[in-house]
Amino acid sequence: MLRPVHPSLEAVRDLVIRELRAQGVPSLAVAVARDGEILWEEGFGWADRARRVPADEHTTYSLASITKAMTGTALMQQVEKDAVDLDAPIERYLGGARLQPRAVTTAEGATVRRVANHTAGLPLHYQFFYEDEPYLRPPMAETMRRYALLVTAPGERMQYSNLGYGILDHLLSAVTGTPYADLVRRDVFVPLGMHRSAIGLPADLAPLAAQRYGSDDVAYPPYDFDHPGGSAAYASAHDLLRFGMAMLRTPLPDQRSVLADASIGAMHADAGGKGYGVGWIVAEESGYATVGHSGGMGGVSTQLLLVPSERIAVVALTNRSSALLAAMTRIAVLDALLPGYDGEAVGSTLLAQAAPQGEEPSDEVWASMAGRWDGEVEVFSGNVRLSLDVRPAERLVLARLGRAPRVVVDRLRVVDGRLQGGMLGDLRSPDTARYRHGLVTDLVVRGDVIDGALVAVALPGTEDEGGAPGRRAGNALAHWVSLGRVR
């Protein structure tokens, strides 16, 4: 049965139904509010194909990175209580857990705010733990010992890092003495009337949740990660809309305030100048200032977007890794509601942003790299030697990892002054051994030193150590590299 919808959004419903079938996505749930009024909320398709459970606006979906906005909300509550200073070094609040300075000598510059806006110097990171595998998530202090590397100076660069939000959830537990999941439920979800929301999936919500599917339509087994504060939230479209309305300062009558207006404003402010606030992406679309977040991981594609000047909130949630439908839905909604909004142009911009970035190294860059380099990759289970042979005349970089044969570093690009490319190789740590992986460079030349990160990224379409299908989401694990020029 079709749900009531605002007349201006009837065409969007038709688009959703058509594209859901065309793209083969199992389900989508959408919710829209303006000026404190819910205009439309509805689910389409199957939340669980095997059990023939239809999706609706109250189906609980895995949110992936939209979790960061909820973690940011809980963080700002502690700031309001003077329990946390956003501009203090984050190590002050971690109960003895430590960051690992590499590009700098101390972690003093890695403040709470910089961790929250991805400018602390932490690297790319995600790591999944599946229920049907023998690997368990280690304690956060151990994860930080292995991977909380400051690979750039704090404040120098934005590098989106799920690990930063894992560290923030650890901070919240350490400061409050309450487990992160319980804290967010008590202080965020309950006051906002988000009754089908949780961090993780408790037993009482599991029957109400959409099953996560791979691109082959095979259900993912349940999985965990070492960054719950960045990825672990579940919510229905209705609940997430309630959250968005509270962040617009247009709550429903039965909602209690969770943050002062000034704190919401601070979350939405681009204090680092890199397009990210505290848990929110800060942007402009077709002349409108927006704050929002998307989410994407195995079996998840989600969108939450707020247009504060128009007091509009849009939610789109799917249970397959296909960002197109969720993004298309929220663009279509804004196209219908906002005068002058150009959905086609916004969609083209988003596609361009998703394309590979950077440029070919210039002659000057090649000259700065010329010659032989030797050093090590820091791996928690034992360092691995790395050597590079850079030949500018041939536009060629050869790498040798340990005693393995030399390989080509290909697809070399300069992105924000850093050298990014791909190579084959095996770091042979217990973590990277879980999946066949390639290596991605993220390096900078500093005179006679090349340093930065070497990121082990699970290869798509391969098998893991136990032979399970490699369609499931793998890991991206960064390691510090320091090489010296060989005279």
ABEGO torsion letter per residue (X at the ends): XBBBBBAAAAAAAAAAAAAAAAAGBABBBBBBBBGGBBABBBBBEBABAAAGBBBBAABBBBAEAAAAAAAAAAAAAAAAAGABBAABBAAAAAGGBBBBBAABABAAABBAAAAAAGAAGBBBBBBBBBAABABBBBBAAAAAAAABBBABBBGABBBBBAAAAAAAAAAAAAAAGBBAAAAAAAAAAAAAGBAABBBEBBAAAAAABBBBBBAAGBBBBBBBBABAAAAABBBBAAAAAAAAAAAAGBBBAABBBABBAAAAAAAABBAAGAGBBBGBBBBBBGGBBBBBBBBBBBGBBBBBBBBAAAGBBBBBBBABBBAAAAAAAAAAAAAAABBGBBAAAAAAAAAAAABBBEBBBBAAAAAAABEBBBEBBBBAAEBBBBBBBBBAAAGBBBBBBEABBBBBBBGBBBBGGBBBBBBBEBAGBAAAAABBBBBBBBBBBBEABBBEBBBBBBBBGBBBAAGBBAABBBBBBBBBBBBBBBX
